[in-house]
Amino acid sequence: MIETENQILKALLELEQAVKLMATANPKPNLLPIFAKLDQWTAQLPPETDPTLLHYLRKKSYEKARLFLQGRDSENKMGSCGHV
């Protein structure tokens, strides 16, 4: 995994944790900086990046991207776009 993918995974885990705390957090966490980081790092991925990962990130399928980066892509369900 390249460094950019590591940074994306770290941000995805941060996002997952923030979302879990959303119901009880006061004040609510600001997710916009996490989304901005994800967009920035997605744009920095090299052209040879796995097309599946690029698809997940461009479609904002962040849970699928996280599972992919964790080597758990087989757990992903087919989306409305017809792609796993």
MODELLER restraints for C-alpha pairs under 7 A, 6 or more apart:
rsr = mdl.restraints
at = mdl.atoms
rsr.add(forms.Gaussian(group=physical.xy_distance, feature=features.Distance(at['CA:4:A'], at['CA:41:A']), mean=6.19, stdev=0.5))
rsr.add(forms.Gaussian(group=physical.xy_distance, feature=features.Distance(at['CA:4:A'], at['CA:45:A']), mean=6.60, stdev=0.5))
rsr.add(forms.Gaussian(group=physical.xy_distance, feature=features.Distance(at['CA:8:A'], at['CA:38:A']), mean=6.05, stdev=0.5))
rsr.add(forms.Gaussian(group=physical.xy_distance, feature=features.Distance(at['CA:8:A'], at['CA:41:A']), mean=6.49, stdev=0.5))
rsr.add(forms.Gaussian(group=physical.xy_distance, feature=features.Distance(at['CA:9:A'], at['CA:66:A']), mean=6.06, stdev=0.5))
rsr.add(forms.Gaussian(group=physical.xy_distance, feature=features.Distance(at['CA:9:A'], at['CA:69:A']), mean=6.56, stdev=0.5))
rsr.add(forms.Gaussian(group=physical.xy_distance, feature=features.Distance(at['CA:11:A'], at['CA:34:A']), mean=6.31, stdev=0.5))
rsr.add(forms.Gaussian(group=physical.xy_distance, feature=features.Distance(at['CA:11:A'], at['CA:38:A']), mean=6.75, stdev=0.5))
rsr.add(forms.Gaussian(group=physical.xy_distance, feature=features.Distance(at['CA:12:A'], at['CA:62:A']), mean=6.68, stdev=0.5))
rsr.add(forms.Gaussian(group=physical.xy_distance, feature=features.Distance(at['CA:12:A'], at['CA:66:A']), mean=6.11, stdev=0.5))
rsr.add(forms.Gaussian(group=physical.xy_distance, feature=features.Distance(at['CA:15:A'], at['CA:34:A']), mean=6.57, stdev=0.5))
rsr.add(forms.Gaussian(group=physical.xy_distance, feature=features.Distance(at['CA:18:A'], at['CA:29:A']), mean=6.50, stdev=0.5))
rsr.add(forms.Gaussian(group=physical.xy_distance, feature=features.Distance(at['CA:22:A'], at['CA:28:A']), mean=5.98, stdev=0.5))
rsr.add(forms.Gaussian(group=physical.xy_distance, feature=features.Distance(at['CA:22:A'], at['CA:29:A']), mean=6.83, stdev=0.5))
rsr.add(forms.Gaussian(group=physical.xy_distance, feature=features.Distance(at['CA:42:A'], at['CA:57:A']), mean=6.83, stdev=0.5))
rsr.add(forms.Gaussian(group=physical.xy_distance, feature=features.Distance(at['CA:53:A'], at['CA:65:A']), mean=5.92, stdev=0.5))
rsr.add(forms.Gaussian(group=physical.xy_distance, feature=features.Distance(at['CA:53:A'], at['CA:68:A']), mean=6.85, stdev=0.5))
rsr.add(forms.Gaussian(group=physical.xy_distance, feature=features.Distance(at['CA:56:A'], at['CA:62:A']), mean=6.64, stdev=0.5))
rsr.add(forms.Gaussian(group=physical.xy_distance, feature=features.Distance(at['CA:56:A'], at['CA:64:A']), mean=6.28, stdev=0.5))
rsr.add(forms.Gaussian(group=physical.xy_distance, feature=features.Distance(at['CA:56:A'], at['CA:65:A']), mean=5.39, stdev=0.5))
rsr.add(forms.Gaussian(group=physical.xy_distance, feature=features.Distance(at['CA:57:A'], at['CA:65:A']), mean=6.25, stdev=0.5))
rsr.add(forms.Gaussian(group=physical.xy_distance, feature=features.Distance(at['CA:64:A'], at['CA:76:A']), mean=5.98, stdev=0.5))
rsr.add(forms.Gaussian(group=physical.xy_distance, feature=features.Distance(at['CA:67:A'], at['CA:73:A']), mean=5.37, stdev=0.5))
rsr.add(forms.Gaussian(group=physical.xy_distance, feature=features.Distance(at['CA:76:A'], at['CA:84:A']), mean=6.15, stdev=0.5))
rsr.add(forms.Gaussian(group=physical.xy_distance, feature=features.Distance(at['CA:77:A'], at['CA:84:A']), mean=5.47, stdev=0.5))
rsr.add(forms.Gaussian(group=physical.xy_distance, feature=features.Distance(at['CA:78:A'], at['CA:84:A']), mean=3.80, stdev=0.5))
